[in-house]
Amino acid sequence: MKHNILKIGKYEFKNRLFIGTGKYSTFKLMAEAIEASGTECVTVAVRRVNLNDKSKESLLDYIDKKKYVILPNTAGCYTVDEAVRTARLGREVGLSDMVKLEVIGDQQTLYPDLSGLIEATKILVKDGFTVLPYSSDDLITALRLEDAGASCVMPLGAPIGSGLGIVNPHNIRIIINRLKVPVIVDAGVGTASDVAVAMELGADGVLLNTGIALAKDPVKMARAMKLACEAGHLAYSAGRIEKKYLTASASSPTDGKIE
């Protein structure tokens, strides 16, 4: 149905799960996991892609551009200039004019440099990019990124690769409720239930990588993530019942009436 389509700038997606391409033991396994996830969009670190020597194997050889939207990212960039230059390089070689923007501020935690992220977003938006900035779960930063022209904001669920799940669901919910642009939870997802939680909070999508790539069976985990994303979104759309902490309500009627 049309209302189930996720719009990010000029791009449209039916599947709300976005998949990374790093940390797999082989490119073949990566391709199988991507297929099992049902995703329509895969993110690729521009700095990891062999853009020059076409004779050497590249992860792009295993991704069908007719089937998947390539979302280049600026992973590993620690300055505004570096991130902007990397994004432009990805567009110049034909990857995409949509970019997952990362400006890392701390090497140990990989938390983003928020002021640098906002500055880089403004520059790339003016340059014609569809910008999806990877951010902290901070409302004020999210609002500033929206004001800067971001087509989507991607707050972290937990530190990258930690597998901790959605550490601050209240923060994520506040961001979702306040922003007009889509909100995609990015980073920290460890298993399918984490995806379901993010979607049940009202997130427009989830982006993950390590939770699949380093699972004992990445293909099975990819399918689990797919189902969790679908279930979480459906549950949120259905509208859950109110939580009642001090009372109970019988499932079956006691007065003979059907309610």
N, C-alpha and C positions, 0 to 999 in steps of 0.2 A: 504494500500500500504506500501511497505517496508520502504520508506523514511518518512512515518508518524510515525514510531515506535521510541519511545524515549529510548535510551540506556544509562543506568547509570551503569558503571562497567559491570558486567556480567548479569545484570538485564535488561529486556525489557518490555516496557509498551506501550499499544495502547492508553489508556486514560491518559491525562496529568494533571488530577486533583488529588491531594493527600489530604486525609482527616484525621483530628485528631479525637480523641475519648474522649476528656475531656468536662466537663461542661454540659453534657446532664442531663435532669431530671431523666431519667431512661435508663437502658441498652437497653431495648426494643426499645425505641425511637431512640437511637444511631444506632442500627442495621438497622432500617427502613430508617434513613437518609443516612447511608452509601450506602445502596442498591440503593436509589434514585439518588445518586450522580454519579453512574456509575464508581466509582473509582476502581482501581485494587490494590491500596496500601493504607493501613491505618497505621498511626503512633501512637505508644503507649508509654506512659511514663513508663520506667522500674520501677521507684520508686512507681508508683501507682498500679502496678500489684501484685496480691497475688500469689507469686511464691512457697509458702510452703504448706499452708493448702488447699488441694484440695477439702475439704468438703464445703468450703465457696464459695459463688458466686463470679465470676470474670468477668470482661469485656471480657476476652478472650473466655468465654463460648458463647459469642454472635457474634464472628467473625470466619467465616469459613476459616480455613487456606488453604483449597484446592482452594478457590476462591480468596482470598486476600493475597497479600504479606504483612507481618508484618514488619513495620519499627520501631524498638525500638528507643526511644530518651532519651537523658540524661537531660531532663528538671529538673530544680531545683538544678543543680550542679554548684557550684561557684568556684571550683578549678580544675586544670588539673587532679590531682590524683583522685578526686571524679568522674569526668566525664569518665576517662579511666576505672576506676573500675566498674562503672555502665554499660558501654558499654560491658565490658567483661562478666559481670554477665548476661546481656541479651542474649549474644551468648551462654553462658554455659547452660542456661536453655532451649535453643532451639528456641529462638525467631527469630534471624537472625544474619548473619554476616555483614549485612548492618545496618548502624546506622546514625540517624540524631543527629549530635553532637552539643550540647549546652554547653558553658561555660559562665555562666552569670557573668557580671561584676558589675551590679548595681541593687539593690533590687527594687527600685522604678520604674525605666523605663524598667527593664529587658533587657537592652542593653548588648550585648556580650562583654566579655573580649577578645579583639582581639589578643593580644600576647599569652594569654593562649589557645585560640582557635587554633592558628597556631601550637603551641607546641603539643597539644593533637592530632591534625590531623596527625602530623608526627609519633607520637607514635602508633596510631591505624592503620595507613596505613602499617607500618612495621609489625604490628601484624596480618595482613591479612584481615582487615576490608575494606568494601566499605564505604567510609566516605562521608557524606553529611553535611557539616558544616553550621550552622545557623549564619549568619554574618550581619554586618552593610552594608549599601549601599555604601561602600567605595571601589573604584577601586583598590587601592594599596593592601588592605587586601585581596580582591578577587584574585588578581594575586599571592600573597604569598600563599594563600590556594591551588591554582592550582599547584604551584611549590612544595608544600608540599605533593602532591599526592591525593588531594581530587578528587573524581569521579564526583562531582557536587558541585556547590556553591549556597547557598540559602540566598541571601540578603533580608533584611526586606523591606516590602513596607511601613510600619509604625510600631510604637511600638506594641508589642504583645497585642492582645485583644482590641486595640483602635478603630478599625472600621474606621480609617481615610482614608483608601484606599492607593493609590500609591502617597506618599507625594513628592517624588523626582524622577519623571519619567526620567529626564535627566541623573541622576546618574545610574539608572537601565539600561537605554539604553547604556550608555558607557560600563558598565560591560558586558552586552550581546555582544557588538561588539568586545570586547577585549579578552574575554575568549574563549578557545577551548573546555572546558568541558561544559556540560549543565548548564544552569542557571534557578533555580526555585525560583520564588518570594514567600517568606514565611513571614507571619504575617501582621496584620493590615487590612486585607480585610474585608469590612463590607457588601458588597452586590454584585450582579452579575456584575454590570458595572465595579467594581474594578478589577474583574477577566478578563473581556474583555480588559480593558486597559493594564493590565500586558501582556496578550498574544499578543495584537497588537503591543506592544513594541518589541516583538520578544522573550519573555521568552519561555523557553522550557516547563514550567509547573508552576502550582501554588499550594502551600500547605496552607490550611486554616482549622480553627476549630471553633473559637468563632462566626464568621459570620453566621454559620449554627446552631450551638448548642444553641445559645441564641436568635435566631430568634423566632418570635411569632409562626411560623409554620416551624420547622426545615426541615421537609420532602419536603415541597414546595420549601424552599430556597435551599436545596441540589440539587433539579432538576434544579432550575434557575442557580445555579453555574455551573452545568454540561453543560448546553446549552451555557452559556457565555464563558466557556473555549473552547468549540468546535468552536463557532462563532469567537472568538478572534483569535484563531490559524488559522482558515480558511481565515479570512480577512488579516492577516499578510502574509500568503502564497500567497494570490491572488495579493497583492501589491496595496496599496492605491494610489489614484491620488495625484498629487502634490497640496499643499495648495497654493492658489492665494489670497493674501490679498488686492491687489490694482486693480485687473481686474476681469471681469466676463467672462464666456464662456457659450454660449447658449447650452441647451441640445438638441434642435432640429436644424437641418441644415437650413440655410437661403437662400442657393443658389440652392436648388433643388437637390443637390448631396447627396448621402448616404455615410457617412464616417464610 
